[in-house]
Amino acid sequence: MAPAELRVTSGRSARLDALPFTREHRKLLVGSGTGWALDAMDVGLISFVLAQLNVQWQATSTELSFIASSGFLGMAIGAGLGGLLADRIGRRQVFALTLLIYGLATGASALSGTIAVLIAWRFVVGLGLGAELPVASTLVSEFAPPRIRGRIIVILESFWAVGWTLAAVIGFLMVPASADGWRWALAIGAAPAVYAVVVRLGLPESVRFLESRGRHREAEATVRRFEKSAGVAAPGAEVAAQAPAPVAVVKPRVSALWSPGLRRRTGALWLVWFCVNFSYYGAFIWLPTILVASGFSLVRSFAYTLIITVAQLPGYAASAYLIERWGRRRTLAVFLAGSAVSAVLFGLAGDTTQVIGAGMLLSFFNLGAWGALYAVTPEIYPTGIRATGAGWAAGIGRIAAILAPLAVPLLRDMGGTGLLFAVFAAFFVVAALGAFGLPEKQGEALED
């Protein structure tokens, strides 16, 4: 077993788990989800920027690939570091810091005068983006009632569709409007820097993290805040102040993820994250550019992308419903299988109706799978390495996100859109098989 240290935990986690979904849970969900949507907006905007730079700057496919991949390189590094930091200094602190970093960097990237400068700024943006998502999902999962935890995390992930749809609206209305349209779009992406202040002041810190650091007074105050929202009477002084029971908690080290009791789930999780990232980012980052290359105008390509993006929302809704009925593994595997079929259909699509229909199916199933994946990821690790586990899984996935934009031009040159999306389908199939190597945690309390 990985090195561990003796820490303490009390019944506060159990008291939280016994609560219904309250107004405080809703504030946490919406507050974290807003950050999540801003993250998606930033990632989505770059797909429209690439399409315009392809036309305006006559940027080559290789140059566009480096712009996209530099951001994902930053995300890969940021995800791993963000998870480790969140297990050391707190979930809320890192969440706010990441919003600040990528918000400021996105605003600065709007001033880029050359492709090289834009590539450099996208790397910095990626550092913040990569760290935020696993940290936010960890924070929310540690407050969510166990019986609906999966559903809440899928709803949190559904804010991605809100942000991506907002990016599509901005891309459709603003980017083609002028030569500097892409700059104004990225300037709007600086909004997370302002929202970081809201996160820092308004969201609670994880009770499980606070207890692991011996900050019991803060942990008790946070639990009481949620209990008061639920109308639960304050416990007796002896209960609130009782000495916590000692438990062994694994130190936040990457090697702990590969300890004998965790290595199988870590291997399966990394495989799924890698394959899903490759197919998702390979398809959706390049979607407007692929449509332009297929003969559609820039404006029409953006309009079709907006329509396809809206289909993400019912995909999340279906996943949120099924994840507490079918369980995590089955829901994830089914949506990944549906993503594979949809990718094949998109690759074979000929006319406009087929392109939009297959694209909407791909959005529906792929984003439903993302919701299930984010739900299961923080559940499978104990508190001491939960954010580390989620962050490193996301980081491994971002490696695939780096490779995918680079591979798209090569695959299209070799066999066109049909071959490209057949490869994406194959990755979805592998991910679906990998999902069965994950433990099923439906309705269970998180490990301390």
Salt bridges, closest charged atoms under 4 A:
GLU5 OE2 - ARG7 NH2 2.03
ASP17 OD2 - ARG208 NH2 3.23
GLU24 OE2 - LYS27 NZ 3.65
GLU24 OE1 - ARG225 NE 2.97
ASP42 OD1 - ARG122 NH2 2.96
ASP87 OD1 - ARG91 NH1 2.70
GLU142 OE2 - ARG91 NH2 2.80
GLU142 OE2 - ARG386 NH1 2.63
ASP180 OD1 - ARG183 NE 3.36
GLU211 OE2 - ARG12 NH1 2.77
GLU218 OE1 - ARG215 NH2 2.95
GLU220 OE1 - ARG12 NE 2.78
GLU220 OE2 - ARG15 NH2 2.98
GLU227 OE2 - ARG15 NE 2.93
GLU227 OE1 - ARG224 NH1 2.75
GLU324 OE1 - ARG328 NH1 3.05
GLU379 OE2 - ARG149 NE 2.82
GLU379 OE2 - ARG328 NH2 2.69
GLU444 OE1 - LYS441 NZ 3.77
GLU447 OE2 - ARG265 NH1 3.72
GLU447 OE2 - LYS441 NZ 3.58
ASP448 OD1 - ARG208 NE 3.08
